[in-house]
């Protein structure tokens, strides 16, 4: 388990302001923000609509770049396993 830090909450607010996903899916953005702030290299997710989606990843990483955070890779289990 990873803690939700003030930095993660702030980063999630930046994602929200950039309208990375619709408002009702903000928990997905907090998930990403926590991983980014903990310097995780990748998220593996079945959530292809809001997370493991190249367009969303591009938008997430644009926010990360703007606020000095590292890039995040988000892939499906199939991509990671090479299936």
N, C-alpha and C positions, 0 to 999 in steps of 0.2 A: 504494500500500500504506500502510496505517495501522498504527502501532505499538500493541501491547497494553500499555497503561500500567497502573501499579498502581491508578489510579482506576477504569479499565475492569474490572479483575479484581474489585475491591471491589463495583462496581455489579452485575456479573454474579452475584456471591455473594448480593447482596440479591434479585435476580430469582429465584435458585434458592430462597432461603429463603421467598419468597412463593409458590413453586410455580407460577410463570407457565407453564412447560411441564414435561412429564415429564422426569425426571433424564437419560434417555439423549439428550435434545435440547439439552443445555446449551451446545453450540457455537453454536446459534442465538442464545442469550442473550448470549454473548460478542460475537458479531457486532453485536447491537443496542447493547450497552454501549460498544463501541469507537466506534460512530457517534455515540452520545449524547455521550460524553466529548470527541469531536472537534468537537462542535457542528454536526453535520450536521443538516439540516432534515428529510430524508426518506430512507427506505430503499425501494428498488423491488425487489420479490422475487416470484418465482413460488411461494414457499413459503406457500400459503394455509392450511395446517393450523397452522403454528406461528408465522408472522410476519405475513403480510398477512391478518390475521383480526381483525375488530373487537373481539372479546372479549379476545384476547391483547394487542392494542394498549392497550385500557383498563387491563388489569392492569399492563402495562409502565409506562404513564404514571402509574399510582397509586404505583408504586415510585419513579419519577423525581421526582414531586412530594414524596414523603415525604423524599427525600434531597437536595432542592434542585437537581435536574437539570432541564433543559428537556424539554418534551414532544417526543415523536417521532411523526412520521407514517410509516406503513408501508402502501404501496399495491402493487397488481399493476401490471405494465406496461400492461395494458389500461386501468386506471383513470387512469394518468398520461397516456396518449395519447388518452383520451376515446373509446375504442372501445366 
